[in-house]
Amino acid sequence: MYFNDYEDWIEEEAEALFHLHEEPLTREATSYSQFTAYVEEALLEPLLLKLRWLGEAEEEEILEQADPTVWKNASGNSEASLRRDVLRRVVERDLTAHILAYLTPILEARQTAYETELEQLQLAHAEQMDEVKQHEQQIEIGPPPEKIKKWWYFKEKEVARFFTEEERSMLRAQQQQLENELKRLERKKRETEANLERLDSLHRL
């Protein structure tokens, strides 16, 4: 016999498994699919082996935790195999819920960090966009006019001038650097938004 109370037992098992797998769990908990895959492969299977040794009273206690949806989705060729599938589904559901509860503070801290990073990236992206536009305008408008100093025989005046080939080449290189940085910020912003979206899927578990 493994327990006198199923809820206490599954909570204790989940706590022990979480502390044993905390580092890889934290690393894998970046999306719903990765999290559930790790729980099933690394945590659930060893726990299910213990179910083979449960007594009838313990099995009944677990089966009582199954809601109608669990019974509806369960499958089996016999009553015994159907019961085993229900047992598995209940234990998987409850184990996942407990593990996620332990992970929640870690996920919330990670989400806060991503949100802060996204705000900084959005600000940097906006500033970089302005800089790119200003640089483009500078290239289009051309250099400021050259001022001719005032002499005794004529007034000070401005004479239009144009970029030299060397200046144009330098400006084009600068423009390319600015655009590359803008693309990097856009890519980083998309990555951070995707990270937040994947975390949000875990919060909906």
C-alpha positions as CSV (number, residue, x, y, z in Angstrom):
1,M,0.0,0.0,0.0
2,Y,1.4,3.4,-1.0
3,F,-1.1,5.8,0.6
4,N,-3.9,6.3,3.0
5,D,-5.1,9.4,1.2
6,Y,-4.7,9.8,-2.6
7,E,-4.5,13.6,-2.6
8,D,-1.8,13.7,0.0
9,W,0.1,10.9,-1.8
10,I,0.0,12.6,-5.2
11,E,1.1,16.0,-3.7
12,E,4.0,14.3,-1.9
13,E,5.1,12.5,-5.0
14,A,4.8,15.6,-7.1
15,E,6.9,17.6,-4.7
16,A,9.6,15.0,-4.5
17,L,9.7,14.7,-8.3
18,F,9.8,18.5,-8.8
19,H,12.7,18.9,-6.5
20,L,14.5,16.0,-8.2
21,H,13.9,17.5,-11.7
22,E,13.7,21.2,-10.9
23,E,16.6,22.3,-13.2
24,P,15.6,20.4,-16.3
25,L,11.9,21.2,-15.7
26,T,12.6,24.9,-15.5
27,R,14.7,24.6,-18.7
28,E,12.0,22.6,-20.6
29,A,9.1,24.7,-19.4
30,T,9.2,27.1,-22.4
31,S,6.0,25.8,-24.0
32,Y,3.0,23.7,-23.4
33,S,4.2,20.8,-25.6
34,Q,7.7,20.7,-24.2
35,F,6.5,20.9,-20.6
36,T,3.9,18.1,-21.0
37,A,6.3,15.9,-22.9
38,Y,8.9,16.2,-20.1
39,V,6.3,15.5,-17.4
40,E,5.1,12.4,-19.3
41,E,8.5,11.0,-20.2
42,A,10.5,11.8,-17.1
43,L,8.0,12.1,-14.3
44,L,4.8,10.2,-15.1
45,E,6.1,6.9,-16.3
46,P,8.1,6.1,-13.1
47,L,5.1,7.1,-11.0
48,L,2.7,4.9,-13.0
49,L,4.9,1.8,-12.2
50,K,3.8,2.2,-8.6
51,L,0.1,2.0,-9.6
52,R,0.7,-1.7,-10.4
53,W,1.1,-2.4,-6.7
54,L,-2.0,-0.5,-5.5
55,G,-4.7,-2.3,-3.6
56,E,-8.3,-2.3,-4.8
57,A,-9.3,0.3,-2.2
58,E,-6.6,2.7,-3.4
59,E,-7.5,2.2,-7.0
60,E,-11.1,3.0,-6.1
61,E,-10.1,6.2,-4.4
62,I,-8.2,7.3,-7.5
63,L,-11.1,6.4,-9.8
64,E,-13.4,8.5,-7.6
65,Q,-11.3,11.5,-8.6
66,A,-12.1,10.9,-12.3
67,D,-14.7,13.3,-13.7
68,P,-17.1,12.3,-16.5
69,T,-14.8,13.7,-19.2
70,V,-12.0,11.4,-18.1
71,W,-14.2,8.3,-18.3
72,K,-15.5,9.5,-21.7
73,N,-12.0,9.9,-23.2
74,A,-10.7,6.7,-21.7
75,S,-10.3,3.6,-23.8
76,G,-9.8,-0.1,-23.1
77,N,-10.6,-3.5,-24.5
78,S,-11.9,-4.7,-21.1
79,E,-13.1,-3.3,-17.9
80,A,-9.7,-3.8,-16.3
81,S,-7.9,-2.0,-19.2
82,L,-10.4,0.8,-19.1
83,R,-9.8,1.3,-15.3
84,R,-6.1,1.3,-15.9
85,D,-6.5,4.0,-18.5
86,V,-8.6,6.1,-16.2
87,L,-6.1,5.7,-13.4
88,R,-3.4,6.9,-15.7
89,R,-5.4,9.9,-16.9
90,V,-6.2,11.0,-13.3
91,V,-2.7,10.6,-12.1
92,E,-1.3,12.5,-15.1
93,R,-3.8,15.3,-14.7
94,D,-3.1,15.7,-11.0
95,L,0.6,15.3,-11.3
96,T,0.8,17.9,-14.0
97,A,-1.3,20.3,-12.0
98,H,0.9,20.0,-8.9
99,I,4.1,20.3,-10.9
100,L,2.8,23.4,-12.7
101,A,1.9,24.9,-9.3
102,Y,5.5,24.5,-8.1
103,L,6.7,26.0,-11.4
104,T,4.3,29.0,-11.4
105,P,6.6,31.4,-9.4
106,I,9.5,30.6,-11.7
107,L,7.3,31.1,-14.8
108,E,5.9,34.4,-13.4
109,A,9.5,35.7,-12.8
110,R,10.5,34.6,-16.3
111,Q,7.4,36.3,-17.7
112,T,8.2,39.5,-15.9
113,A,11.7,39.4,-17.3
114,Y,10.4,38.9,-20.8
115,E,7.9,41.7,-20.5
116,T,10.6,44.1,-19.3
117,E,12.9,43.0,-22.1
118,L,10.1,43.5,-24.6
119,E,9.4,47.0,-23.4
120,Q,13.1,47.9,-23.8
121,L,13.2,46.3,-27.2
122,Q,10.1,48.2,-28.3
123,L,11.7,51.5,-27.2
124,A,15.0,50.7,-28.8
125,H,13.2,49.7,-32.0
126,A,11.3,52.9,-32.1
127,E,14.4,55.0,-31.6
128,Q,16.3,53.0,-34.2
129,M,13.5,53.5,-36.7
130,D,13.6,57.2,-36.2
131,E,17.4,57.2,-36.7
132,V,17.0,55.2,-39.9
133,K,14.4,57.7,-41.2
134,Q,16.5,60.7,-40.3
135,H,19.5,59.2,-42.0
136,E,17.5,58.5,-45.1
137,Q,16.3,62.1,-45.2
138,Q,19.8,63.3,-44.8
139,I,20.9,61.3,-47.8
140,E,17.9,62.6,-49.9
141,I,18.2,66.2,-48.9
142,G,21.9,66.3,-49.2
143,P,24.5,68.2,-47.1
144,P,23.8,71.6,-45.6
145,P,24.8,74.5,-47.9
146,E,28.3,75.9,-47.6
147,K,28.5,79.4,-46.2
148,I,30.7,81.9,-48.0
149,K,32.1,84.4,-45.5
150,K,31.2,88.1,-45.9
151,W,33.8,90.2,-47.6
152,W,33.9,93.9,-48.1
153,Y,32.6,93.6,-51.7
154,F,29.7,91.1,-51.1
155,K,27.4,89.8,-48.4
156,E,27.6,86.5,-46.7
157,K,25.8,83.9,-48.7
158,E,25.0,80.2,-48.8
159,V,26.0,78.0,-51.8
160,A,24.4,74.6,-52.3
161,R,26.7,71.7,-52.4
162,F,26.4,68.0,-53.0
163,F,27.8,64.9,-51.4
164,T,31.1,63.7,-52.8
165,E,31.3,60.1,-53.9
166,E,33.3,59.3,-50.8
167,E,30.7,60.9,-48.6
168,R,27.9,59.0,-50.4
169,S,29.7,55.7,-49.9
170,M,30.2,56.4,-46.2
171,L,26.6,57.4,-45.8
172,R,25.4,54.2,-47.5
173,A,27.6,52.1,-45.2
174,Q,26.2,53.9,-42.2
175,Q,22.6,53.4,-43.5
176,Q,23.3,49.7,-43.9
177,Q,24.5,49.4,-40.3
178,L,21.5,51.2,-39.1
179,E,19.2,48.9,-41.0
180,N,21.0,45.8,-39.9
181,E,20.6,46.9,-36.2
182,L,16.9,47.6,-36.9
183,K,16.5,44.1,-38.3
184,R,18.3,42.6,-35.3
185,L,15.9,44.5,-32.9
186,E,12.9,43.3,-34.9
187,R,14.1,39.7,-34.8
188,K,14.8,39.9,-31.0
189,K,11.4,41.5,-30.4
190,R,9.7,38.7,-32.3
191,E,11.6,36.1,-30.3
192,T,10.6,37.7,-27.0
193,E,7.0,38.0,-28.1
194,A,7.0,34.3,-29.0
195,N,8.6,33.4,-25.6
196,L,5.8,35.3,-23.9
197,E,3.1,33.6,-26.0
198,R,4.6,30.1,-25.2
199,L,4.6,31.0,-21.5
200,D,1.0,32.2,-21.7
201,S,0.1,28.7,-23.1
202,L,1.5,27.2,-19.9
203,H,-0.5,29.5,-17.7
204,R,-3.7,28.2,-19.5
205,L,-3.0,24.6,-18.5
